[in-house]
């Protein structure tokens, strides 16, 4: 496998690097990926490697050489010298999602209850592609959605100040979609546009990692009902001398009913003093109910399942499974869960190539 160095416009410079001792590429569906390139210190190689430059593997270039995937930006170069063992270069860095963290979300007022897709695009426009302060603008960056069903409504609080990348990643984890950056080398006005593609986790239930086929080397299963609550009694303000109370899941009864009490922080003034709201009591009760539903989401039965996968097995990366796939894992006691392949550690060294998938978002089924 060859590794190419790219300049700031993502054009290849110099020669392909193939004499490394080890090359570790950690690609992530949700989080920011990273890499480590370990090689002997040679002047001609060192002259190519510099912080701020980019690296891409030949296996991450499409057949037409039009798109580069899993591109990494060099952030650290370390040179170690030793008269006995020799001189070495250790190069590390992160993938292109890290560029998004060069900007913070500066909107003082942000809409509430908006579509996920609309707000992602708003964050990009206001903070990256067309900010009010032209000094903050970042050229040649685009955001795309490869699905048409990004219709989740999200509630965003006023005065959100966070790094753009960190906020987008946190939202992606919530709604099971990842940000996949790629370099489009054919775009005008110049090669090197970065396309950030929001991609759904893909169902791939035909792939089953299990102890039966020696894929799973270790696993852990926990079920904890200690914090279980399924009924929320939400107490709001007094209106005309009567306190408004909304109960979520009031149909639960007997020993199967687990209550929690919430003293609401939502003021009725925003509803009863608002001329634009016609059904004032109904709208206020709905707000209380939403607060209760949100609280119950944090008090569900805790059921977790984690596992480690062997670097060998019956399934092959790029043929049977891909980053962002939802697959099935089964331990030797028959406990089954669906999980997202959220990371893939791809290592090339003197022993050959090893690929280790990592999982998240386990849901016991």
C-alpha positions as CSV (number, residue, x, y, z in Angstrom):
1,X,0.0,0.0,0.0
2,X,1.3,3.4,-1.0
3,X,0.7,6.7,0.9
4,X,0.7,9.9,-1.0
5,X,1.4,13.4,0.3
6,X,-1.0,16.1,-0.8
7,X,-0.5,19.9,-0.7
8,X,-3.1,22.5,0.5
9,X,-5.0,22.1,-2.8
10,X,-5.0,18.3,-2.4
11,X,-2.6,17.8,-5.3
12,X,0.0,15.0,-5.1
13,X,3.5,16.1,-4.4
14,X,6.7,14.2,-4.5
15,X,6.7,10.4,-4.6
16,X,4.5,7.7,-3.0
17,X,5.7,6.5,0.4
18,X,5.9,2.7,0.6
19,X,8.9,2.0,2.9
20,X,7.1,2.6,6.2
21,X,7.5,0.3,9.1
22,X,3.9,0.6,10.1
23,X,0.9,2.5,8.9
24,X,-2.2,2.7,11.2
25,X,-5.4,4.3,9.8
26,X,-8.2,4.7,12.3
27,X,-11.4,5.7,10.3
28,X,-14.5,6.7,12.3
29,X,-18.1,6.9,11.4
30,X,-19.0,9.3,14.2
31,X,-15.9,10.7,15.7
32,X,-12.8,12.3,14.2
33,X,-10.4,9.6,12.8
34,X,-6.6,9.6,13.2
35,X,-3.5,8.0,11.9
36,X,0.1,7.1,12.7
37,X,2.9,6.6,10.1
38,X,6.1,5.2,11.5
39,X,9.1,5.0,9.1
40,X,12.9,5.3,9.0
41,X,14.2,8.8,8.9
42,X,15.3,9.6,5.3
43,X,16.0,13.1,4.1
44,X,14.0,12.8,1.0
45,X,10.9,11.5,2.9
46,X,11.3,14.1,5.6
47,X,11.4,16.9,3.0
48,X,7.9,15.8,1.9
49,X,6.3,15.5,5.3
50,X,5.2,18.8,7.0
51,X,2.5,19.8,9.3
52,X,-0.6,21.1,7.5
53,X,0.0,18.8,4.5
54,X,-2.4,15.8,3.9
55,X,-2.0,12.1,3.4
56,X,-4.1,9.6,1.4
57,X,-3.7,5.9,0.8
58,X,-3.9,4.5,-2.7
59,X,-6.7,2.2,-1.6
60,X,-8.8,5.3,-0.7
61,X,-8.7,6.7,-4.3
62,X,-11.5,5.8,-6.6
63,X,-10.7,4.2,-10.0
64,X,-11.0,7.5,-11.9
65,X,-8.8,9.3,-9.2
66,X,-11.7,11.8,-8.8
67,X,-12.4,11.3,-5.1
68,X,-10.1,10.7,-2.2
69,X,-11.6,9.2,1.0
70,X,-10.2,8.9,4.5
71,X,-7.8,11.8,3.9
72,X,-5.7,12.7,7.0
73,X,-4.1,16.0,7.9
74,X,-0.6,15.9,9.4
75,X,-0.6,17.6,12.8
76,X,2.6,16.2,14.4
77,X,6.0,15.1,13.2
78,X,8.4,13.5,15.7
79,X,12.0,12.5,14.9
80,X,13.8,10.0,17.2
81,X,17.5,9.4,16.8
82,X,19.4,6.5,18.3
83,X,22.9,5.3,17.3
84,X,22.1,1.7,18.0
85,X,18.5,1.3,16.7
86,X,18.6,4.0,14.0
87,X,16.6,7.2,13.3
88,X,12.8,7.2,12.9
89,X,10.0,9.5,12.0
90,X,6.6,9.3,13.7
91,X,3.9,11.2,11.8
92,X,0.4,11.6,13.3
93,X,-2.7,13.6,12.6
94,X,-6.5,13.5,12.1
95,X,-9.1,13.3,9.4
96,X,-10.8,16.2,7.6
97,X,-13.6,16.4,10.2
98,X,-11.1,18.2,12.4
99,X,-11.2,21.2,10.0
100,X,-14.8,21.9,11.2
101,X,-13.5,22.5,14.7
102,X,-11.6,25.5,13.5
103,X,-14.9,27.4,13.8
104,X,-17.3,27.9,16.7
105,X,-21.0,28.3,16.4
106,X,-21.6,32.1,16.8
107,X,-25.3,32.4,16.3
108,X,-26.8,34.3,19.3
109,X,-30.3,33.3,18.4
110,X,-31.0,29.8,16.9
111,X,-34.4,28.5,15.9
112,X,-36.0,25.8,18.0
113,X,-37.7,22.7,16.9
114,X,-36.2,22.5,13.4
115,X,-35.3,19.7,11.0
116,X,-31.9,18.2,11.5
117,X,-31.0,18.7,7.8
118,X,-32.1,22.3,7.9
119,X,-30.1,23.1,11.0
120,X,-27.0,21.4,9.8
121,X,-27.1,23.5,6.7
122,X,-27.8,26.6,8.8
123,X,-24.7,25.9,10.9
124,X,-22.6,25.5,7.8
125,X,-23.9,28.7,6.2
126,X,-23.7,31.0,9.3
127,X,-20.3,29.8,10.5
128,X,-18.3,28.3,7.6
129,X,-19.6,29.0,4.0
130,X,-21.2,32.4,4.4
131,X,-20.7,33.9,7.8
132,X,-21.5,37.6,8.6
133,X,-17.8,38.1,9.3
134,X,-16.1,37.4,6.0
135,X,-12.8,36.7,7.9
136,X,-14.5,33.5,9.2
137,X,-15.4,32.1,5.7
138,X,-13.8,28.8,4.7
139,X,-13.6,28.3,0.9
140,X,-14.2,25.0,-1.0
141,X,-16.3,23.3,1.6
142,X,-19.7,21.8,0.9
143,X,-22.3,19.8,3.0
144,X,-24.3,17.1,1.4
145,X,-27.0,14.7,2.5
146,X,-27.0,11.3,0.7
147,X,-30.4,10.5,2.0
148,X,-33.8,12.2,1.6
149,X,-35.3,11.2,4.9
150,X,-33.4,13.4,7.4
151,X,-36.7,14.7,8.9
152,X,-36.0,14.4,12.6
153,X,-37.0,17.5,14.6
154,X,-34.4,18.7,17.0
155,X,-34.7,21.3,19.8
156,X,-31.8,23.8,19.9
157,X,-31.3,26.2,22.8
158,X,-30.6,29.8,22.4
159,X,-26.9,30.9,22.5
160,X,-25.3,27.6,21.4
161,X,-21.6,28.1,21.4
162,X,-19.6,25.0,20.5
163,X,-17.1,23.9,17.9
164,X,-18.9,23.2,14.6
165,X,-17.5,19.7,14.2
166,X,-18.1,18.6,17.8
167,X,-21.7,19.8,17.7
168,X,-22.4,18.1,14.4
169,X,-20.8,14.9,15.6
170,X,-22.9,14.8,18.8
171,X,-26.0,15.3,16.7
172,X,-25.0,12.5,14.3
173,X,-24.5,10.1,17.3
174,X,-28.0,10.9,18.5
175,X,-29.6,10.3,15.1
176,X,-27.4,7.5,13.8
177,X,-25.8,9.3,10.9
178,X,-22.1,10.0,10.3
179,X,-20.2,12.8,8.6
180,X,-18.0,11.3,5.8
181,X,-15.5,13.8,4.4
182,X,-14.1,13.2,0.9
183,X,-12.0,15.3,-1.5
184,X,-13.5,16.0,-4.9
185,X,-10.5,16.5,-7.1
186,X,-12.6,17.3,-10.2
187,X,-14.6,20.3,-9.0
188,X,-14.3,23.9,-10.2
189,X,-13.2,26.5,-9.6
190,X,-10.2,24.5,-8.5
191,X,-9.5,20.9,-7.5
192,X,-9.7,20.1,-3.8
193,X,-13.2,20.9,-2.7
194,X,-14.1,19.0,0.6
195,X,-17.5,17.4,0.5
196,X,-18.9,16.6,4.0
197,X,-21.5,13.9,3.3
198,X,-24.1,13.1,6.1
199,X,-24.7,9.4,5.8
200,X,-27.2,7.1,7.5
201,X,-26.0,4.1,9.4
202,X,-26.8,1.3,6.9
203,X,-28.7,-1.9,7.9
204,X,-26.6,-4.9,7.2
205,X,-28.2,-7.6,9.3
206,X,-26.9,-10.4,7.1
207,X,-23.5,-9.9,8.7
208,X,-23.4,-11.7,12.1
209,X,-20.3,-11.6,14.2
210,X,-20.5,-14.4,16.7
211,X,-18.5,-16.7,19.0
212,X,-19.5,-19.6,16.9
213,X,-17.2,-18.4,14.1
214,X,-14.5,-17.1,16.4
215,X,-15.1,-13.5,15.5
216,X,-15.8,-12.4,19.1
217,X,-12.8,-12.6,21.4
218,X,-14.5,-11.0,24.5
219,X,-17.9,-9.6,25.4
220,X,-19.7,-8.0,28.3
221,X,-23.5,-7.9,28.9
222,X,-25.2,-5.8,31.7
223,X,-28.9,-5.3,32.4
224,X,-29.6,-2.8,35.2
225,X,-33.2,-1.8,36.3
226,X,-32.2,0.2,39.3
227,X,-33.0,3.6,37.7
228,X,-36.2,2.5,35.9
229,X,-39.0,5.1,35.6
230,X,-41.9,4.9,33.2
231,X,-44.3,7.6,34.4
232,X,-43.5,11.3,34.7
233,X,-45.7,13.6,36.8
234,X,-44.8,17.1,35.6
235,X,-45.9,20.0,37.8
236,X,-46.2,23.4,36.1
237,X,-47.2,26.9,37.1
238,X,-50.4,27.9,38.8
239,X,-52.9,29.5,36.3
240,X,-55.9,31.3,37.9
241,X,-55.2,29.6,41.2
242,X,-55.0,26.0,39.7
243,X,-51.7,24.3,39.3
244,X,-51.3,22.7,35.8
245,X,-50.1,19.1,36.1
246,X,-49.4,16.8,33.1
247,X,-48.7,13.1,33.5
248,X,-46.8,11.1,30.9
249,X,-47.8,7.4,30.5
250,X,-50.6,7.6,33.0
251,X,-52.0,4.3,31.7
252,X,-49.3,2.4,33.6
253,X,-50.6,0.8,36.8
254,X,-49.8,-1.5,39.8
255,X,-46.3,-2.9,40.3
256,X,-45.4,-2.1,36.7
257,X,-45.7,1.7,37.4
258,X,-42.5,3.5,38.3
259,X,-43.1,7.2,38.9
260,X,-40.9,10.3,38.8
261,X,-41.8,13.8,39.9
262,X,-40.6,16.8,37.9
263,X,-41.0,20.4,39.0
264,X,-41.1,22.1,35.6
265,X,-38.8,25.0,34.7
266,X,-41.1,26.0,31.8
267,X,-42.9,29.3,32.5
268,X,-46.5,29.6,31.6
269,X,-46.0,33.3,30.7
270,X,-44.5,32.4,27.4
271,X,-47.8,30.7,26.4
272,X,-50.5,32.7,28.2
273,X,-49.0,36.1,27.3
274,X,-48.4,35.2,23.7
275,X,-51.0,36.5,21.3
276,X,-49.9,34.2,18.6
277,X,-50.8,31.0,20.5
278,X,-54.5,30.2,20.3
279,X,-54.8,27.0,22.4
280,X,-52.8,28.4,25.3
281,X,-53.5,25.7,27.9
282,X,-53.1,22.9,25.4
283,X,-49.8,24.3,24.1
284,X,-48.5,24.7,27.7
285,X,-49.6,21.2,28.6
286,X,-47.8,19.8,25.5
287,X,-44.6,21.6,26.6
288,X,-44.9,20.0,30.0
289,X,-45.5,16.6,28.5
290,X,-42.4,17.0,26.2
291,X,-40.3,17.8,29.3
292,X,-41.6,14.6,31.0
293,X,-40.9,12.5,28.0
294,X,-37.4,13.8,27.7
295,X,-36.8,13.1,31.4
296,X,-38.0,9.5,31.0
297,X,-35.6,8.9,28.2
298,X,-32.8,9.3,30.8
299,X,-34.3,6.8,33.3
300,X,-34.8,3.7,31.1
301,X,-33.6,0.2,31.9
302,X,-29.9,0.1,31.2
303,X,-29.0,-2.8,28.9
304,X,-25.5,-2.8,27.5
305,X,-23.6,-5.2,25.4
306,X,-20.0,-4.7,24.3
307,X,-17.6,-7.0,22.5
308,X,-14.1,-7.2,21.0
309,X,-13.6,-8.7,17.5
310,X,-10.7,-10.7,16.2
311,X,-8.7,-9.2,13.4
312,X,-9.5,-12.3,11.4
313,X,-12.8,-13.9,10.6
314,X,-15.3,-14.9,8.0
315,X,-16.2,-11.3,6.9
316,X,-14.0,-9.0,4.8
317,X,-13.9,-5.2,4.9
318,X,-15.0,-3.6,1.6
319,X,-16.9,-6.8,0.6
320,X,-19.1,-7.9,3.5
321,X,-19.1,-4.9,5.7
322,X,-18.3,-1.2,5.6
323,X,-17.8,1.7,8.1
324,X,-21.2,2.8,9.3
325,X,-23.0,-0.6,8.8
326,X,-25.5,-1.9,11.4
327,X,-24.6,-5.5,11.9
328,X,-25.5,-8.2,14.4
329,X,-23.3,-9.6,17.2
330,X,-24.0,-12.7,19.2
331,X,-22.0,-13.9,22.2
332,X,-21.7,-17.6,23.2
333,X,-24.7,-17.4,25.5
334,X,-27.0,-16.4,22.7
335,X,-27.3,-12.7,23.7
336,X,-27.8,-10.8,20.5
337,X,-27.5,-7.1,19.7
338,X,-27.5,-4.8,16.8
339,X,-24.5,-2.4,16.6
340,X,-23.0,0.2,14.4
341,X,-19.4,-0.3,13.1
342,X,-18.2,3.1,14.3
343,X,-14.4,2.6,13.8
344,X,-12.1,0.5,11.7
345,X,-8.5,0.3,12.6
346,X,-6.5,-0.7,9.5
347,X,-2.8,-1.5,10.2
348,X,-0.1,-2.3,7.7
349,X,3.3,-3.4,9.1
350,X,5.9,-6.1,8.7
351,X,3.4,-8.8,9.8
352,X,1.0,-7.9,7.0
353,X,-2.4,-6.2,7.2
354,X,-4.8,-6.4,10.1
355,X,-8.3,-4.9,10.2
356,X,-10.2,-4.5,13.5
357,X,-13.7,-3.1,13.5
358,X,-15.0,-1.3,16.6
359,X,-18.7,-1.1,17.6
360,X,-21.0,1.4,19.3
361,X,-24.8,2.0,19.8
362,X,-25.4,-1.6,20.9
363,X,-29.1,-2.4,21.0
364,X,-30.0,-5.8,22.5
365,X,-32.5,-7.6,20.3
